[in-house]
């Protein structure tokens, strides 16, 4: 779900990956595949992997909701 059509780890890659991960999290999916992937599984990027790690943490926190 963290896939992107971008060929470099840029804003497009972060936005596409983030929206895919957020939609998956809201749908109840508890395992997100594809972190670090660019160009729809054609390329692996360490930079994108770091971005996706941050996104996964944000999605996890978002789906936990607000507690007192």
CHARMM-style PDB file with segment names, atoms N, HN, CA, C and O in Angstrom:
ATOM      1  N   UNK     1       0.807  -1.200   0.000  1.00  0.00      PROA
ATOM      2  CA  UNK     1       0.000   0.000   0.000  1.00  0.00      PROA
ATOM      3  C   UNK     1       0.847   1.260   0.000  1.00  0.00      PROA
ATOM      4  O   UNK     1       0.318   2.350  -0.219  1.00  0.00      PROA
ATOM      5  N   UNK     2       2.137   1.144   0.238  1.00  0.00      PROA
ATOM      6  HN  UNK     2       2.566   0.258   0.416  1.00  0.00      PROA
ATOM      7  CA  UNK     2       3.021   2.310   0.232  1.00  0.00      PROA
ATOM      8  C   UNK     2       3.641   2.547  -1.127  1.00  0.00      PROA
ATOM      9  O   UNK     2       4.670   3.215  -1.223  1.00  0.00      PROA
ATOM     10  N   UNK     3       3.054   2.028  -2.160  1.00  0.00      PROA
ATOM     11  HN  UNK     3       2.218   1.485  -2.082  1.00  0.00      PROA
ATOM     12  CA  UNK     3       3.644   2.130  -3.498  1.00  0.00      PROA
ATOM     13  C   UNK     3       3.465   3.533  -4.075  1.00  0.00      PROA
ATOM     14  O   UNK     3       2.545   4.265  -3.709  1.00  0.00      PROA
ATOM     15  N   UNK     4       4.359   3.878  -4.976  1.00  0.00      PROA
ATOM     16  HN  UNK     4       5.106   3.284  -5.274  1.00  0.00      PROA
ATOM     17  CA  UNK     4       4.300   5.171  -5.641  1.00  0.00      PROA
ATOM     18  C   UNK     4       4.680   5.011  -7.105  1.00  0.00      PROA
ATOM     19  O   UNK     4       5.446   4.116  -7.464  1.00  0.00      PROA
ATOM     20  N   UNK     5       4.146   5.872  -7.935  1.00  0.00      PROA
ATOM     21  HN  UNK     5       3.524   6.599  -7.643  1.00  0.00      PROA
ATOM     22  CA  UNK     5       4.487   5.888  -9.355  1.00  0.00      PROA
ATOM     23  C   UNK     5       5.725   6.735  -9.616  1.00  0.00      PROA
ATOM     24  O   UNK     5       6.272   6.721 -10.719  1.00  0.00      PROA
ATOM     25  N   UNK     6       6.168   7.476  -8.595  1.00  0.00      PROA
ATOM     26  HN  UNK     6       5.724   7.487  -7.699  1.00  0.00      PROA
ATOM     27  CA  UNK     6       7.334   8.337  -8.730  1.00  0.00      PROA
ATOM     28  C   UNK     6       8.599   7.506  -8.939  1.00  0.00      PROA
ATOM     29  O   UNK     6       8.692   6.368  -8.479  1.00  0.00      PROA
ATOM     30  N   UNK     7       9.552   8.085  -9.628  1.00  0.00      PROA
ATOM     31  HN  UNK     7       9.476   9.009 -10.002  1.00  0.00      PROA
ATOM     32  CA  UNK     7      10.812   7.389  -9.888  1.00  0.00      PROA
ATOM     33  C   UNK     7      11.924   7.811  -8.925  1.00  0.00      PROA
ATOM     34  O   UNK     7      12.992   7.199  -8.906  1.00  0.00      PROA
ATOM     35  N   UNK     8      11.678   8.849  -8.128  1.00  0.00      PROA
ATOM     36  HN  UNK     8      10.810   9.346  -8.143  1.00  0.00      PROA
ATOM     37  CA  UNK     8      12.636   9.339  -7.131  1.00  0.00      PROA
ATOM     38  C   UNK     8      11.894   9.579  -5.813  1.00  0.00      PROA
ATOM     39  O   UNK     8      10.685   9.811  -5.827  1.00  0.00      PROA
ATOM     40  N   UNK     9      12.593   9.528  -4.676  1.00  0.00      PROA
ATOM     41  HN  UNK     9      13.575   9.340  -4.664  1.00  0.00      PROA
ATOM     42  CA  UNK     9      11.930   9.782  -3.392  1.00  0.00      PROA
ATOM     43  C   UNK     9      11.665  11.278  -3.198  1.00  0.00      PROA
ATOM     44  O   UNK     9      12.460  11.982  -2.573  1.00  0.00      PROA
ATOM     45  N   UNK    10      10.548  11.751  -3.736  1.00  0.00      PROA
ATOM     46  HN  UNK    10       9.902  11.180  -4.243  1.00  0.00      PROA
ATOM     47  CA  UNK    10      10.203  13.165  -3.678  1.00  0.00      PROA
ATOM     48  C   UNK    10       8.840  13.339  -3.015  1.00  0.00      PROA
ATOM     49  O   UNK    10       8.305  12.404  -2.419  1.00  0.00      PROA
ATOM     50  N   UNK    11       8.289  14.535  -3.124  1.00  0.00      PROA
ATOM     51  HN  UNK    11       8.724  15.295  -3.608  1.00  0.00      PROA
ATOM     52  CA  UNK    11       6.993  14.823  -2.515  1.00  0.00      PROA
ATOM     53  C   UNK    11       5.884  13.937  -3.085  1.00  0.00      PROA
ATOM     54  O   UNK    11       4.990  13.512  -2.354  1.00  0.00      PROA
ATOM     55  N   UNK    12       5.940  13.663  -4.378  1.00  0.00      PROA
ATOM     56  HN  UNK    12       6.667  14.009  -4.972  1.00  0.00      PROA
ATOM     57  CA  UNK    12       4.941  12.789  -4.992  1.00  0.00      PROA
ATOM     58  C   UNK    12       4.999  11.401  -4.374  1.00  0.00      PROA
ATOM     59  O   UNK    12       3.961  10.818  -4.062  1.00  0.00      PROA
ATOM     60  N   UNK    13       6.195  10.872  -4.195  1.00  0.00      PROA
ATOM     61  HN  UNK    13       7.038  11.346  -4.448  1.00  0.00      PROA
ATOM     62  CA  UNK    13       6.357   9.534  -3.610  1.00  0.00      PROA
ATOM     63  C   UNK    13       5.822   9.509  -2.183  1.00  0.00      PROA
ATOM     64  O   UNK    13       5.135   8.563  -1.795  1.00  0.00      PROA
ATOM     65  N   UNK    14       6.130  10.533  -1.404  1.00  0.00      PROA
ATOM     66  HN  UNK    14       6.688  11.301  -1.719  1.00  0.00      PROA
ATOM     67  CA  UNK    14       5.655  10.598  -0.029  1.00  0.00      PROA
ATOM     68  C   UNK    14       4.146  10.715   0.055  1.00  0.00      PROA
ATOM     69  O   UNK    14       3.515  10.051   0.877  1.00  0.00      PROA
ATOM     70  N   UNK    15       3.560  11.562  -0.794  1.00  0.00      PROA
ATOM     71  HN  UNK    15       4.073  12.102  -1.462  1.00  0.00      PROA
ATOM     72  CA  UNK    15       2.114  11.753  -0.769  1.00  0.00      PROA
ATOM     73  C   UNK    15       1.377  10.490  -1.200  1.00  0.00      PROA
ATOM     74  O   UNK    15       0.431  10.065  -0.536  1.00  0.00      PROA
ATOM     75  N   UNK    16       1.801   9.892  -2.300  1.00  0.00      PROA
ATOM     76  HN  UNK    16       2.569  10.237  -2.840  1.00  0.00      PROA
ATOM     77  CA  UNK    16       1.129   8.680  -2.781  1.00  0.00      PROA
ATOM     78  C   UNK    16       1.256   7.545  -1.772  1.00  0.00      PROA
ATOM     79  O   UNK    16       0.281   6.850  -1.486  1.00  0.00      PROA
ATOM     80  N   UNK    17       2.447   7.361  -1.239  1.00  0.00      PROA
ATOM     81  HN  UNK    17       3.239   7.925  -1.471  1.00  0.00      PROA
ATOM     82  CA  UNK    17       2.643   6.314  -0.238  1.00  0.00      PROA
ATOM     83  C   UNK    17       1.860   6.576   1.029  1.00  0.00      PROA
ATOM     84  O   UNK    17       1.273   5.662   1.608  1.00  0.00      PROA
ATOM     85  N   UNK    18       1.852   7.829   1.459  1.00  0.00      PROA
ATOM     86  HN  UNK    18       2.328   8.571   0.988  1.00  0.00      PROA
ATOM     87  CA  UNK    18       1.125   8.191   2.670  1.00  0.00      PROA
ATOM     88  C   UNK    18      -0.376   8.006   2.542  1.00  0.00      PROA
ATOM     89  O   UNK    18      -1.022   7.491   3.455  1.00  0.00      PROA
ATOM     90  N   UNK    19      -0.929   8.419   1.424  1.00  0.00      PROA
ATOM     91  HN  UNK    19      -0.404   8.837   0.683  1.00  0.00      PROA
ATOM     92  CA  UNK    19      -2.373   8.260   1.227  1.00  0.00      PROA
ATOM     93  C   UNK    19      -2.759   6.791   1.120  1.00  0.00      PROA
ATOM     94  O   UNK    19      -3.789   6.378   1.654  1.00  0.00      PROA
ATOM     95  N   UNK    20      -1.943   6.003   0.436  1.00  0.00      PROA
ATOM     96  HN  UNK    20      -1.106   6.339   0.002  1.00  0.00      PROA
ATOM     97  CA  UNK    20      -2.220   4.566   0.337  1.00  0.00      PROA
ATOM     98  C   UNK    20      -2.159   3.899   1.698  1.00  0.00      PROA
ATOM     99  O   UNK    20      -3.007   3.069   2.026  1.00  0.00      PROA
ATOM    100  N   UNK    21      -1.158   4.258   2.492  1.00  0.00      PROA
ATOM    101  HN  UNK    21      -0.469   4.932   2.225  1.00  0.00      PROA
ATOM    102  CA  UNK    21      -1.016   3.677   3.824  1.00  0.00      PROA
ATOM    103  C   UNK    21      -2.155   4.112   4.741  1.00  0.00      PROA
ATOM    104  O   UNK    21      -2.674   3.302   5.509  1.00  0.00      PROA
ATOM    105  N   UNK    22      -2.548   5.380   4.667  1.00  0.00      PROA
ATOM    106  HN  UNK    22      -2.127   6.038   4.043  1.00  0.00      PROA
ATOM    107  CA  UNK    22      -3.638   5.873   5.501  1.00  0.00      PROA
ATOM    108  C   UNK    22      -4.957   5.192   5.142  1.00  0.00      PROA
ATOM    109  O   UNK    22      -5.711   4.796   6.030  1.00  0.00      PROA
ATOM    110  N   UNK    23      -5.238   5.054   3.858  1.00  0.00      PROA
ATOM    111  HN  UNK    23      -4.625   5.376   3.136  1.00  0.00      PROA
ATOM    112  CA  UNK    23      -6.459   4.370   3.442  1.00  0.00      PROA
ATOM    113  C   UNK    23      -6.464   2.918   3.895  1.00  0.00      PROA
ATOM    114  O   UNK    23      -7.499   2.402   4.316  1.00  0.00      PROA
ATOM    115  N   UNK    24      -5.316   2.257   3.811  1.00  0.00      PROA
ATOM    116  HN  UNK    24      -4.475   2.676   3.469  1.00  0.00      PROA
ATOM    117  CA  UNK    24      -5.221   0.871   4.269  1.00  0.00      PROA
ATOM    118  C   UNK    24      -5.451   0.788   5.771  1.00  0.00      PROA
ATOM    119  O   UNK    24      -6.157  -0.101   6.247  1.00  0.00      PROA
ATOM    120  N   UNK    25      -4.854   1.717   6.521  1.00  0.00      PROA
ATOM    121  HN  UNK    25      -4.281   2.440   6.134  1.00  0.00      PROA
ATOM    122  CA  UNK    25      -5.043   1.728   7.968  1.00  0.00      PROA
ATOM    123  C   UNK    25      -6.491   1.975   8.356  1.00  0.00      PROA
ATOM    124  O   UNK    25      -7.009   1.327   9.265  1.00  0.00      PROA
ATOM    125  N   UNK    26      -7.144   2.903   7.678  1.00  0.00      PROA
ATOM    126  HN  UNK    26      -6.722   3.429   6.939  1.00  0.00      PROA
ATOM    127  CA  UNK    26      -8.547   3.192   7.974  1.00  0.00      PROA
ATOM    128  C   UNK    26      -9.456   2.031   7.590  1.00  0.00      PROA
ATOM    129  O   UNK    26     -10.525   1.858   8.177  1.00  0.00      PROA
ATOM    130  N   UNK    27      -9.043   1.240   6.615  1.00  0.00      PROA
ATOM    131  HN  UNK    27      -8.176   1.380   6.138  1.00  0.00      PROA
ATOM    132  CA  UNK    27      -9.826   0.077   6.202  1.00  0.00      PROA
ATOM    133  C   UNK    27      -9.619  -1.106   7.152  1.00  0.00      PROA
ATOM    134  O   UNK    27     -10.316  -2.115   7.051  1.00  0.00      PROA
ATOM    135  N   UNK    28      -8.661  -0.978   8.072  1.00  0.00      PROA
ATOM    136  HN  UNK    28      -8.095  -0.158   8.153  1.00  0.00      PROA
ATOM    137  CA  UNK    28      -8.441  -2.040   9.049  1.00  0.00      PROA
ATOM    138  C   UNK    28      -7.329  -3.006   8.689  1.00  0.00      PROA
ATOM    139  O   UNK    28      -7.138  -4.010   9.374  1.00  0.00      PROA
ATOM    140  N   UNK    29      -6.601  -2.722   7.636  1.00  0.00      PROA
ATOM    141  HN  UNK    29      -6.756  -1.906   7.079  1.00  0.00      PROA
ATOM    142  CA  UNK    29      -5.489  -3.595   7.257  1.00  0.00      PROA
ATOM    143  C   UNK    29      -4.364  -3.395   8.262  1.00  0.00      PROA
ATOM    144  O   UNK    29      -3.971  -2.258   8.522  1.00  0.00      PROA
ATOM    145  N   UNK    30      -3.839  -4.471   8.831  1.00  0.00      PROA
ATOM    146  HN  UNK    30      -4.159  -5.395   8.619  1.00  0.00      PROA
ATOM    147  CA  UNK    30      -2.820  -4.331   9.860  1.00  0.00      PROA
ATOM    148  C   UNK    30      -1.407  -4.658   9.369  1.00  0.00      PROA
ATOM    149  O   UNK    30      -0.472  -4.685  10.169  1.00  0.00      PROA
ATOM    150  N   UNK    31      -1.241  -4.903   8.086  1.00  0.00      PROA
ATOM    151  HN  UNK    31      -2.000  -4.881   7.436  1.00  0.00      PROA
ATOM    152  CA  UNK    31       0.094  -5.138   7.520  1.00  0.00      PROA
ATOM    153  C   UNK    31       0.188  -4.410   6.186  1.00  0.00      PROA
ATOM    154  O   UNK    31      -0.546  -4.712   5.245  1.00  0.00      PROA
ATOM    155  N   UNK    32       1.096  -3.454   6.119  1.00  0.00      PROA
ATOM    156  HN  UNK    32       1.692  -3.208   6.884  1.00  0.00      PROA
ATOM    157  CA  UNK    32       1.235  -2.661   4.911  1.00  0.00      PROA
ATOM    158  C   UNK    32       2.497  -3.105   4.185  1.00  0.00      PROA
ATOM    159  O   UNK    32       3.589  -3.051   4.752  1.00  0.00      PROA
ATOM    160  N   UNK    33       2.362  -3.538   2.952  1.00  0.00      PROA
ATOM    161  HN  UNK    33       1.476  -3.582   2.492  1.00  0.00      PROA
ATOM    162  CA  UNK    33       3.494  -4.015   2.160  1.00  0.00      PROA
ATOM    163  C   UNK    33       3.986  -2.917   1.228  1.00  0.00      PROA
ATOM    164  O   UNK    33       3.234  -2.008   0.878  1.00  0.00      PROA
ATOM    165  N   UNK    34       5.237  -3.004   0.832  1.00  0.00      PROA
ATOM    166  HN  UNK    34       5.848  -3.743   1.116  1.00  0.00      PROA
ATOM    167  CA  UNK    34       5.784  -2.109  -0.169  1.00  0.00      PROA
ATOM    168  C   UNK    34       6.561  -0.924   0.336  1.00  0.00      PROA
ATOM    169  O   UNK    34       6.812  -0.009  -0.449  1.00  0.00      PROA
ATOM    170  N   UNK    35       6.969  -0.872   1.613  1.00  0.00      PROA
ATOM    171  HN  UNK    35       6.766  -1.615   2.250  1.00  0.00      PROA
ATOM    172  CA  UNK    35       7.753   0.301   2.021  1.00  0.00      PROA
ATOM    173  C   UNK    35       9.091   0.349   1.295  1.00  0.00      PROA
ATOM    174  O   UNK    35       9.771  -0.666   1.147  1.00  0.00      PROA
ATOM    175  N   UNK    36       9.451   1.536   0.850  1.00  0.00      PROA
ATOM    176  HN  UNK    36       8.899   2.361   0.971  1.00  0.00      PROA
ATOM    177  CA  UNK    36      10.712   1.718   0.139  1.00  0.00      PROA
ATOM    178  C   UNK    36      10.631   1.506  -1.354  1.00  0.00      PROA
ATOM    179  O   UNK    36      11.620   1.707  -2.059  1.00  0.00      PROA
ATOM    180  N   UNK    37       9.478   1.105  -1.853  1.00  0.00      PROA
ATOM    181  HN  UNK    37       8.675   0.942  -1.280  1.00  0.00      PROA
ATOM    182  CA  UNK    37       9.342   0.813  -3.278  1.00  0.00      PROA
ATOM    183  C   UNK    37       8.977   2.076  -4.069  1.00  0.00      PROA
ATOM    184  O   UNK    37       8.146   2.882  -3.650  1.00  0.00      PROA
ATOM    185  N   UNK    38       9.620   2.212  -5.207  1.00  0.00      PROA
ATOM    186  HN  UNK    38      10.295   1.557  -5.547  1.00  0.00      PROA
ATOM    187  CA  UNK    38       9.321   3.294  -6.139  1.00  0.00      PROA
ATOM    188  C   UNK    38       8.976   2.705  -7.498  1.00  0.00      PROA
ATOM    189  O   UNK    38       9.263   1.541  -7.776  1.00  0.00      PROA
ATOM    190  N   UNK    39       8.364   3.515  -8.331  1.00  0.00      PROA
ATOM    191  HN  UNK    39       8.131   4.461  -8.105  1.00  0.00      PROA
ATOM    192  CA  UNK    39       8.011   3.118  -9.695  1.00  0.00      PROA
ATOM    193  C   UNK    39       7.218   1.811  -9.696  1.00  0.00      PROA
ATOM    194  O   UNK    39       7.487   0.909 -10.490  1.00  0.00      PROA
ATOM    195  N   UNK    40       6.246   1.724  -8.801  1.00  0.00      PROA
ATOM    196  HN  UNK    40       6.028   2.456  -8.156  1.00  0.00      PROA
ATOM    197  CA  UNK    40       5.377   0.551  -8.634  1.00  0.00      PROA
ATOM    198  C   UNK    40       6.152  -0.759  -8.654  1.00  0.00      PROA
ATOM    199  O   UNK    40       6.005  -1.571  -9.569  1.00  0.00      PROA
ATOM    200  N   UNK    41       6.971  -0.949  -7.639  1.00  0.00      PROA
ATOM    201  HN  UNK    41       7.090  -0.290  -6.897  1.00  0.00      PROA
ATOM    202  CA  UNK    41       7.724  -2.173  -7.363  1.00  0.00      PROA
ATOM    203  C   UNK    41       8.887  -2.420  -8.317  1.00  0.00      PROA
ATOM    204  O   UNK    41       9.411  -3.533  -8.354  1.00  0.00      PROA
ATOM    205  N   UNK    42       9.303  -1.427  -9.082  1.00  0.00      PROA
ATOM    206  HN  UNK    42       8.877  -0.523  -9.052  1.00  0.00      PROA
ATOM    207  CA  UNK    42      10.443  -1.612  -9.973  1.00  0.00      PROA
ATOM    208  C   UNK    42      11.765  -1.265  -9.299  1.00  0.00      PROA
ATOM    209  O   UNK    42      12.819  -1.758  -9.702  1.00  0.00      PROA
ATOM    210  N   UNK    43      11.712  -0.416  -8.272  1.00  0.00      PROA
ATOM    211  HN  UNK    43      10.856  -0.015  -7.945  1.00  0.00      PROA
ATOM    212  CA  UNK    43      12.925   0.094  -7.642  1.00  0.00      PROA
ATOM    213  C   UNK    43      12.769   0.125  -6.127  1.00  0.00      PROA
ATOM    214  O   UNK    43      11.702   0.462  -5.615  1.00  0.00      PROA
ATOM    215  N   UNK    44      13.832  -0.226  -5.413  1.00  0.00      PROA
ATOM    216  HN  UNK    44      14.699  -0.500  -5.829  1.00  0.00      PROA
ATOM    217  CA  UNK    44      13.873  -0.127  -3.956  1.00  0.00      PROA
ATOM    218  C   UNK    44      14.749   1.066  -3.589  1.00  0.00      PROA
ATOM    219  O   UNK    44      15.833   1.236  -4.147  1.00  0.00      PROA
ATOM    220  N   UNK    45      14.285   1.890  -2.658  1.00  0.00      PROA
ATOM    221  HN  UNK    45      13.404   1.752  -2.205  1.00  0.00      PROA
ATOM    222  CA  UNK    45      15.013   3.086  -2.272  1.00  0.00      PROA
ATOM    223  C   UNK    45      15.142   3.145  -0.751  1.00  0.00      PROA
ATOM    224  O   UNK    45      14.140   3.066  -0.039  1.00  0.00      PROA
ATOM    225  N   UNK    46      16.376   3.283  -0.251  1.00  0.00      PROA
ATOM    226  HN  UNK    46      17.189   3.346  -0.829  1.00  0.00      PROA
ATOM    227  CA  UNK    46      16.577   3.409   1.193  1.00  0.00      PROA
ATOM    228  C   UNK    46      15.980   4.710   1.718  1.00  0.00      PROA
ATOM    229  O   UNK    46      15.456   4.745   2.831  1.00  0.00      PROA
ATOM    230  N   UNK    47      16.055   5.780   0.928  1.00  0.00      PROA
ATOM    231  HN  UNK    47      16.481   5.752   0.024  1.00  0.00      PROA
ATOM    232  CA  UNK    47      15.477   7.052   1.339  1.00  0.00      PROA
ATOM    233  C   UNK    47      13.966   6.934   1.489  1.00  0.00      PROA
ATOM    234  O   UNK    47      13.394   7.425   2.462  1.00  0.00      PROA
ATOM    235  N   UNK    48      13.322   6.285   0.527  1.00  0.00      PROA
ATOM    236  HN  UNK    48      13.787   5.886  -0.264  1.00  0.00      PROA
ATOM    237  CA  UNK    48      11.866   6.090   0.599  1.00  0.00      PROA
ATOM    238  C   UNK    48      11.503   5.169   1.749  1.00  0.00      PROA
ATOM    239  O   UNK    48      10.439   5.325   2.349  1.00  0.00      PROA
ATOM    240  N   UNK    49      12.356   4.223   2.065  1.00  0.00      PROA
ATOM    241  HN  UNK    49      13.220   4.097   1.577  1.00  0.00      PROA
ATOM    242  CA  UNK    49      12.122   3.323   3.198  1.00  0.00      PROA
ATOM    243  C   UNK    49      12.054   4.116   4.500  1.00  0.00      PROA
ATOM    244  O   UNK    49      11.213   3.833   5.353  1.00  0.00      PROA
ATOM    245  N   UNK    50      12.925   5.097   4.659  1.00  0.00      PROA
ATOM    246  HN  UNK    50      13.609   5.326   3.966  1.00  0.00      PROA
ATOM    247  CA  UNK    50      12.903   5.938   5.857  1.00  0.00      PROA
ATOM    248  C   UNK    50      11.634   6.784   5.891  1.00  0.00      PROA
ATOM    249  O   UNK    50      11.006   6.919   6.941  1.00  0.00      PROA
ATOM    250  N   UNK    51      11.255   7.349   4.754  1.00  0.00      PROA
ATOM    251  HN  UNK    51      11.765   7.238   3.901  1.00  0.00      PROA
ATOM    252  CA  UNK    51      10.010   8.125   4.673  1.00  0.00      PROA
ATOM    253  C   UNK    51       8.822   7.241   5.025  1.00  0.00      PROA
ATOM    254  O   UNK    51       7.955   7.654   5.796  1.00  0.00      PROA
ATOM    255  N   UNK    52       8.767   6.033   4.475  1.00  0.00      PROA
ATOM    256  HN  UNK    52       9.471   5.697   3.850  1.00  0.00      PROA
ATOM    257  CA  UNK    52       7.654   5.122   4.723  1.00  0.00      PROA
ATOM    258  C   UNK    52       7.599   4.660   6.179  1.00  0.00      PROA
ATOM    259  O   UNK    52       6.518   4.404   6.711  1.00  0.00      PROA
ATOM    260  N   UNK    53       8.762   4.551   6.824  1.00  0.00      PROA
ATOM    261  HN  UNK    53       9.640   4.759   6.392  1.00  0.00      PROA
ATOM    262  CA  UNK    53       8.779   4.205   8.244  1.00  0.00      PROA
ATOM    263  C   UNK    53       8.088   5.294   9.057  1.00  0.00      PROA
ATOM    264  O   UNK    53       7.309   4.991   9.961  1.00  0.00      PROA
ATOM    265  N   UNK    54       8.363   6.545   8.747  1.00  0.00      PROA
ATOM    266  HN  UNK    54       8.996   6.791   8.013  1.00  0.00      PROA
ATOM    267  CA  UNK    54       7.705   7.655   9.432  1.00  0.00      PROA
ATOM    268  C   UNK    54       6.201   7.653   9.146  1.00  0.00      PROA
ATOM    269  O   UNK    54       5.395   7.881  10.048  1.00  0.00      PROA
ATOM    270  N   UNK    55       5.833   7.396   7.904  1.00  0.00      PROA
ATOM    271  HN  UNK    55       6.488   7.211   7.172  1.00  0.00      PROA
ATOM    272  CA  UNK    55       4.421   7.356   7.532  1.00  0.00      PROA
ATOM    273  C   UNK    55       3.703   6.238   8.277  1.00  0.00      PROA
ATOM    274  O   UNK    55       2.596   6.442   8.776  1.00  0.00      PROA
ATOM    275  N   UNK    56       4.318   5.059   8.358  1.00  0.00      PROA
ATOM    276  HN  UNK    56       5.217   4.893   7.952  1.00  0.00      PROA
ATOM    277  CA  UNK    56       3.694   3.932   9.064  1.00  0.00      PROA
ATOM    278  C   UNK    56       3.467   4.270  10.528  1.00  0.00      PROA
ATOM    279  O   UNK    56       2.434   3.913  11.095  1.00  0.00      PROA
ATOM    280  N   UNK    57       4.426   4.957  11.147  1.00  0.00      PROA
ATOM    281  HN  UNK    57       5.265   5.247  10.686  1.00  0.00      PROA
ATOM    282  CA  UNK    57       4.248   5.373  12.540  1.00  0.00      PROA
ATOM    283  C   UNK    57       3.094   6.345  12.699  1.00  0.00      PROA
ATOM    284  O   UNK    57       2.330   6.253  13.659  1.00  0.00      PROA
ATOM    285  N   UNK    58       2.962   7.276  11.765  1.00  0.00      PROA
ATOM    286  HN  UNK    58       3.583   7.352  10.984  1.00  0.00      PROA
ATOM    287  CA  UNK    58       1.871   8.241  11.819  1.00  0.00      PROA
ATOM    288  C   UNK    58       0.517   7.563  11.621  1.00  0.00      PROA
ATOM    289  O   UNK    58      -0.448   7.880  12.316  1.00  0.00      PROA
ATOM    290  N   UNK    59       0.450   6.640  10.683  1.00  0.00      PROA
ATOM    291  HN  UNK    59       1.234   6.382  10.118  1.00  0.00      PROA
ATOM    292  CA  UNK    59      -0.798   5.917  10.425  1.00  0.00      PROA
ATOM    293  C   UNK    59      -1.175   5.081  11.639  1.00  0.00      PROA
ATOM    294  O   UNK    59      -2.345   5.029  12.019  1.00  0.00      PROA
ATOM    295  N   UNK    60      -0.204   4.435  12.244  1.00  0.00      PROA
ATOM    296  HN  UNK    60       0.746   4.478  11.935  1.00  0.00      PROA
ATOM    297  CA  UNK    60      -0.471   3.633  13.454  1.00  0.00      PROA
ATOM    298  C   UNK    60      -1.033   4.503  14.556  1.00  0.00      PROA
ATOM    299  O   UNK    60      -2.011   4.138  15.208  1.00  0.00      PROA
ATOM    300  N   UNK    61      -0.415   5.655  14.766  1.00  0.00      PROA
ATOM    301  HN  UNK    61       0.380   5.952  14.237  1.00  0.00      PROA
ATOM    302  CA  UNK    61      -0.904   6.572  15.809  1.00  0.00      PROA
ATOM    303  C   UNK    61      -2.278   7.093  15.459  1.00  0.00      PROA
ATOM    304  O   UNK    61      -3.132   7.195  16.340  1.00  0.00      PROA
ATOM    305  N   UNK    62      -2.521   7.424  14.214  1.00  0.00      PROA
ATOM    306  HN  UNK    62      -1.827   7.341  13.498  1.00  0.00      PROA
ATOM    307  CA  UNK    62      -3.819   7.942  13.771  1.00  0.00      PROA
ATOM    308  C   UNK    62      -4.929   6.933  13.992  1.00  0.00      PROA
ATOM    309  O   UNK    62      -6.022   7.295  14.428  1.00  0.00      PROA
ATOM    310  N   UNK    63      -4.657   5.666  13.693  1.00  0.00      PROA
ATOM    311  HN  UNK    63      -3.770   5.372  13.339  1.00  0.00      PROA
ATOM    312  CA  UNK    63      -5.709   4.649  13.814  1.00  0.00      PROA
ATOM    313  C   UNK    63      -5.969   4.242  15.256  1.00  0.00      PROA
ATOM    314  O   UNK    63      -6.983   3.603  15.537  1.00  0.00      PROA
ATOM    315  N   UNK    64      -5.070   4.601  16.186  1.00  0.00      PROA
ATOM    316  HN  UNK    64      -4.247   5.120  15.958  1.00  0.00      PROA
ATOM    317  CA  UNK    64      -5.326   4.307  17.599  1.00  0.00      PROA
ATOM    318  C   UNK    64      -6.386   5.230  18.183  1.00  0.00      PROA
ATOM    319  O   UNK    64      -7.025   4.892  19.179  1.00  0.00      PROA
ATOM    320  N   UNK    65      -6.569   6.368  17.583  1.00  0.00      PROA
ATOM    321  HN  UNK    65      -6.049   6.642  16.774  1.00  0.00      PROA
ATOM    322  CA  UNK    65      -7.584   7.301  18.043  1.00  0.00      PROA
ATOM    323  C   UNK    65      -7.111   8.133  19.237  1.00  0.00      PROA
ATOM    324  O   UNK    65      -5.955   8.070  19.655  1.00  0.00      PROA
ATOM    325  N   UNK    66      -8.043   8.903  19.759  1.00  0.00      PROA
ATOM    326  HN  UNK    66      -8.982   8.954  19.420  1.00  0.00      PROA
ATOM    327  CA  UNK    66      -7.754   9.784  20.901  1.00  0.00      PROA
ATOM    328  C   UNK    66      -8.292   9.143  22.161  1.00  0.00      PROA
ATOM    329  O   UNK    66      -9.464   8.773  22.230  1.00  0.00      PROA
ATOM    330  N   UNK    67      -7.436   9.013  23.154  1.00  0.00      PROA
ATOM    331  HN  UNK    67      -6.484   9.313  23.098  1.00  0.00      PROA
ATOM    332  CA  UNK    67      -7.850   8.451  24.442  1.00  0.00      PROA
ATOM    333  C   UNK    67      -7.637   9.483  25.540  1.00  0.00      PROA
ATOM    334  O   UNK    67      -6.838  10.409  25.397  1.00  0.00      PROA
ATOM    335  N   UNK    68      -8.352   9.313  26.618  1.00  0.00      PROA
ATOM    336  HN  UNK    68      -9.002   8.561  26.735  1.00  0.00      PROA
ATOM    337  CA  UNK    68      -8.203  10.249  27.754  1.00  0.00      PROA
ATOM    338  C   UNK    68      -6.999   9.936  28.570  1.00  0.00      PROA
ATOM    339  OT1 UNK    68      -6.727  10.620  29.556  1.00  0.00      PROA
TER     340      UNK     68
END
